[in-house]
Amino acid sequence: MLKKYLFLTKPGILFGNFITTLGGFFLAAQGHVDFLLLILTLLGTTLVVASGCVINNVIDQDIDHKMQRTQNRALVKKTISPSVALVYASVLGVIGFSILWFGVNPYSFLFAVIGFVVYVGFYSLWSKRTTIHQTVIGSISGASPPVIGYVAVTNEFDVAALLIFLAYGLWQMPHSWAIAIYRFDDYKNAGIPILPVARSIFRTKVECVIYIVLFAAVLNGLYCFGYTNVFFLITFNALTAYWLYLSLIGFKAENDQIWAKRFFLYSVILITLLSVSFSFTYHSPAPHLPLF
């Protein structure tokens, strides 16, 4: 039974957000890590994300049974009731938000609220089923954890926080579309108007190239504004260049699903390596360029 409750929180998403929160924290810490603050930030963020994921399961139970990858979820199989799941989500959320408010700072709490509201309200309840722009809207919630990690240390929203918010949001687009191409039939059967289904796989591939270029351009701003060192410049651009290469060979792919799976897996590797690299690719002292 505990396993069912664990999987209700979507461990894969939890891990991804854990890593990106860590990345934001490392960038801001500049090698001086307050481990208690780190633990509180990671714990609070993870619990808030888990709460949102459980609520998403409740909202999506009517379409999850139409998709092969989600048809065995606990709410679909009715091994956990929606009311129990909502209580579970509430407990996770209250604890998570409380940790960020009382144990971290109001900035981290604010961006957790933004990510949660966007994911549950604007994405899960509305845009996922109604508009092709769902991925753009959902990317806001995906971009919030690294900012939570960053502002937990700086206690302010500066240029670097803005750059990682924009960049991690841009990364979400090719990453999410790769899943949709790989699981094309699932999304089509569920009637989800994500770009590959609502338009075409070819158009999706074109937009993937555009968003990867934008992702690289924005995150290189960290070096241009003096927040990261030359090692970041070299490694980040090398990693992103290979992601761009994978996107370009997608136009000649004989099997879109095989290509999309490879493209998706590399996007995970890229964001993981990028986030971890902030533990040693920061520039010290970082410039003081607050926005608010």
C-alpha positions as CSV (number, residue, x, y, z in Angstrom):
1,M,0.0,0.0,0.0
2,L,2.9,2.4,0.8
3,K,4.2,1.8,-2.7
4,K,0.9,2.9,-4.2
5,Y,1.0,6.2,-2.2
6,L,4.6,6.7,-3.3
7,F,3.8,6.3,-7.0
8,L,0.8,8.6,-6.6
9,T,3.4,11.4,-6.1
10,K,5.1,10.6,-9.5
11,P,8.7,9.8,-8.3
12,G,10.2,10.5,-11.7
13,I,8.9,14.1,-11.6
14,L,9.9,14.4,-7.9
15,F,13.5,13.4,-8.8
16,G,13.7,15.8,-11.7
17,N,12.5,18.7,-9.6
18,F,14.8,17.7,-6.7
19,I,17.8,17.9,-9.1
20,T,16.8,21.3,-10.6
21,T,16.1,22.7,-7.1
22,L,19.6,21.5,-6.1
23,G,21.0,23.3,-9.2
24,G,19.5,26.6,-8.3
25,F,20.7,26.3,-4.7
26,F,24.3,25.4,-5.9
27,L,24.5,28.3,-8.2
28,A,23.5,30.8,-5.5
29,A,25.6,29.2,-2.8
30,Q,28.9,29.7,-4.6
31,G,30.5,26.8,-2.8
32,H,29.4,27.9,0.6
33,V,26.6,25.4,1.3
34,D,24.4,25.7,4.4
35,F,23.4,22.1,4.6
36,L,20.4,22.7,7.0
37,L,19.0,25.3,4.6
38,L,19.6,22.9,1.7
39,I,17.8,20.0,3.4
40,L,14.8,22.3,4.3
41,T,14.6,23.7,0.8
42,L,14.8,20.3,-0.9
43,L,12.3,18.8,1.5
44,G,9.8,21.6,1.3
45,T,10.0,21.8,-2.5
46,T,9.7,18.1,-2.9
47,L,6.6,17.9,-0.7
48,V,4.9,20.7,-2.6
49,V,5.6,19.1,-5.9
50,A,4.4,15.8,-4.6
51,S,1.1,17.4,-3.5
52,G,0.6,18.9,-6.9
53,C,1.3,15.5,-8.6
54,V,-1.3,13.7,-6.4
55,I,-3.9,16.3,-7.2
56,N,-3.0,16.0,-10.9
57,N,-3.7,12.2,-10.6
58,V,-7.1,13.0,-9.2
59,I,-7.9,15.4,-12.0
60,D,-6.6,13.1,-14.7
61,Q,-8.2,9.8,-13.6
62,D,-10.8,10.0,-16.4
63,I,-8.2,10.2,-19.1
64,D,-5.4,8.1,-17.5
65,H,-7.3,4.9,-18.3
66,K,-7.0,5.7,-22.0
67,M,-3.2,5.9,-21.9
68,Q,-1.1,2.8,-21.7
69,R,1.6,4.4,-19.5
70,T,-1.0,5.6,-16.9
71,Q,-3.8,3.0,-17.0
72,N,-2.4,1.2,-13.9
73,R,-2.3,4.2,-11.6
74,A,-4.0,3.6,-8.3
75,L,-6.9,6.0,-8.9
76,V,-7.6,4.4,-12.2
77,K,-7.6,0.9,-10.6
78,K,-9.6,2.4,-7.7
79,T,-7.2,1.0,-5.1
80,I,-7.1,4.6,-3.6
81,S,-10.2,6.8,-3.5
82,P,-10.1,10.4,-4.8
83,S,-11.1,11.7,-1.4
84,V,-8.2,9.9,0.3
85,A,-5.8,11.1,-2.3
86,L,-6.9,14.7,-1.8
87,V,-6.4,14.4,1.9
88,Y,-3.0,12.9,1.2
89,A,-2.2,15.8,-1.1
90,S,-3.4,18.4,1.4
91,V,-1.1,17.0,4.1
92,L,1.9,17.0,1.8
93,G,1.2,20.5,0.6
94,V,0.6,22.0,4.1
95,I,3.9,20.5,5.4
96,G,5.8,21.5,2.3
97,F,4.6,25.1,2.2
98,S,5.1,25.4,6.0
99,I,8.7,24.3,5.7
100,L,9.4,26.8,3.0
101,W,7.7,29.7,4.8
102,F,9.0,29.0,8.3
103,G,12.3,27.3,7.5
104,V,13.5,29.0,4.4
105,N,12.1,32.4,3.3
106,P,9.1,34.1,1.7
107,Y,10.7,34.1,-1.7
108,S,11.0,30.4,-1.9
109,F,7.4,30.1,-0.6
110,L,6.2,32.6,-3.2
111,F,7.7,30.6,-6.1
112,A,6.4,27.3,-4.7
113,V,2.9,28.9,-4.7
114,I,3.4,30.1,-8.3
115,G,4.5,26.6,-9.4
116,F,1.7,24.8,-7.6
117,V,-1.1,27.1,-8.8
118,V,0.1,27.0,-12.4
119,Y,0.5,23.2,-12.3
120,V,-2.8,22.4,-10.6
121,G,-5.0,25.2,-11.8
122,F,-3.8,26.6,-15.1
123,Y,-2.3,23.3,-16.5
124,S,-4.1,20.3,-15.0
125,L,-7.6,21.8,-14.7
126,W,-7.6,23.9,-17.8
127,S,-4.9,24.1,-20.5
128,K,-3.9,20.4,-20.7
129,R,-7.2,19.5,-22.3
130,T,-8.1,22.7,-24.1
131,T,-5.2,24.4,-25.8
132,I,-2.1,23.6,-27.8
133,H,-0.2,26.1,-25.5
134,Q,-0.5,23.8,-22.6
135,T,3.2,23.0,-22.6
136,V,4.2,26.7,-22.4
137,I,1.8,27.2,-19.5
138,G,3.0,24.0,-17.7
139,S,6.6,25.0,-18.2
140,I,6.1,27.8,-15.6
141,S,5.6,25.2,-12.9
142,G,8.6,23.2,-14.1
143,A,10.8,26.3,-14.0
144,S,9.9,27.2,-10.5
145,P,12.0,24.6,-8.5
146,P,15.4,25.9,-9.6
147,V,14.3,29.4,-8.7
148,I,13.1,28.2,-5.3
149,G,16.6,26.7,-4.7
150,Y,18.3,29.9,-5.9
151,V,16.2,32.4,-3.8
152,A,16.4,30.2,-0.8
153,V,20.1,31.3,-0.6
154,T,20.0,34.8,-2.0
155,N,16.7,35.9,-0.4
156,E,16.1,38.1,-3.5
157,F,15.1,37.7,-7.2
158,D,18.0,38.8,-9.4
159,V,19.2,38.5,-13.0
160,A,20.5,34.9,-12.5
161,A,17.1,33.9,-11.0
162,L,15.3,35.3,-14.0
163,L,17.7,33.6,-16.4
164,I,17.3,30.1,-14.8
165,F,13.6,30.6,-14.7
166,L,13.4,31.4,-18.4
167,A,16.0,28.7,-19.4
168,Y,14.5,25.9,-17.4
169,G,11.1,26.8,-18.8
170,L,12.4,26.7,-22.4
171,W,14.0,23.3,-21.7
172,Q,10.6,22.0,-20.8
173,M,9.3,22.4,-24.3
174,P,11.5,19.9,-26.3
175,H,11.6,17.6,-23.2
176,S,7.8,17.4,-23.0
177,W,7.2,17.2,-26.7
178,A,9.7,14.3,-26.9
179,I,7.5,12.3,-24.5
180,A,4.4,13.2,-26.6
181,I,6.0,11.9,-29.8
182,Y,7.3,8.8,-28.0
183,R,3.8,8.2,-26.6
184,F,1.9,9.6,-29.5
185,D,-0.9,7.1,-29.5
186,D,-1.5,7.6,-25.8
187,Y,-1.9,11.3,-26.1
188,K,-4.1,10.9,-29.2
189,N,-6.4,8.4,-27.6
190,A,-6.8,10.6,-24.6
191,G,-7.6,13.6,-26.7
192,I,-4.8,15.8,-25.3
193,P,-4.1,18.6,-27.8
194,I,-0.3,18.7,-27.3
195,L,1.7,20.0,-30.3
196,P,2.6,16.7,-32.0
197,V,-1.0,15.5,-31.9
198,A,-2.7,18.8,-32.5
199,R,-0.4,19.9,-35.4
200,S,2.2,17.5,-36.6
201,I,5.4,15.7,-35.6
202,F,7.3,17.6,-38.2
203,R,6.2,21.0,-36.8
204,T,7.1,19.7,-33.3
205,K,10.6,18.9,-34.5
206,V,11.0,22.4,-36.0
207,E,9.9,24.0,-32.7
208,C,12.2,21.8,-30.7
209,V,15.2,23.2,-32.7
210,I,14.0,26.7,-32.0
211,Y,13.5,26.2,-28.3
212,I,16.9,24.5,-27.9
213,V,18.6,27.5,-29.5
214,L,16.6,29.9,-27.2
215,F,17.5,27.7,-24.2
216,A,21.2,28.0,-25.0
217,A,21.0,31.7,-25.6
218,V,19.3,32.5,-22.4
219,L,21.4,30.3,-20.1
220,N,24.6,31.6,-21.6
221,G,23.5,34.9,-20.0
222,L,24.7,33.4,-16.7
223,Y,28.3,33.7,-18.1
224,C,27.7,37.0,-19.8
225,F,26.5,38.6,-16.6
226,G,29.3,37.1,-14.6
227,Y,27.4,34.4,-12.6
228,T,29.3,31.4,-14.0
229,N,32.9,30.7,-15.0
230,V,34.4,29.7,-18.3
231,F,34.1,26.0,-17.5
232,F,30.4,26.4,-17.5
233,L,30.5,28.2,-20.8
234,I,32.4,25.3,-22.4
235,T,30.6,22.3,-20.9
236,F,27.1,23.8,-21.1
237,N,27.5,24.7,-24.8
238,A,29.0,21.3,-25.6
239,L,26.1,19.5,-23.9
240,T,23.5,21.7,-25.6
241,A,25.2,21.3,-29.0
242,Y,24.7,17.6,-28.8
243,W,21.1,18.1,-27.9
244,L,20.7,20.3,-30.9
245,Y,22.4,17.6,-33.0
246,L,19.9,15.0,-31.8
247,S,17.0,17.4,-32.7
248,L,18.3,17.9,-36.2
249,I,18.8,14.2,-37.0
250,G,15.2,13.7,-35.9
251,F,14.2,15.1,-39.3
252,K,15.7,12.0,-40.9
253,A,14.6,9.5,-38.3
254,E,13.1,6.3,-39.8
255,N,11.2,5.7,-36.5
256,D,10.0,8.8,-34.7
257,Q,9.3,6.9,-31.5
258,I,12.8,5.5,-31.2
259,W,14.3,8.9,-32.0
260,A,12.0,10.7,-29.5
261,K,12.9,8.3,-26.7
262,R,16.6,9.0,-27.2
263,F,15.9,12.7,-27.5
264,F,13.9,12.6,-24.3
265,L,16.5,10.6,-22.3
266,Y,19.3,13.0,-23.3
267,S,17.2,16.0,-22.2
268,V,17.1,14.4,-18.7
269,I,20.8,13.8,-18.8
270,L,21.5,17.3,-19.9
271,I,19.4,19.0,-17.2
272,T,20.8,16.7,-14.5
273,L,24.5,17.4,-15.5
274,L,23.7,21.1,-15.9
275,S,22.1,21.4,-12.4
276,V,24.9,19.4,-10.7
277,S,27.6,21.4,-12.5
278,F,26.5,24.6,-10.7
279,S,28.2,23.2,-7.7
280,F,31.5,24.1,-9.3
281,T,30.9,26.3,-12.3
282,Y,29.7,29.4,-10.4
283,H,31.7,32.6,-10.5
284,S,32.8,34.0,-7.2
285,P,32.0,36.6,-6.2
286,A,28.8,36.7,-8.2
287,P,27.6,40.1,-9.3
288,H,24.8,41.8,-7.3
289,L,22.0,42.5,-9.8
290,P,18.7,42.3,-7.9
291,L,15.4,42.8,-9.7
292,F,13.2,42.6,-6.6
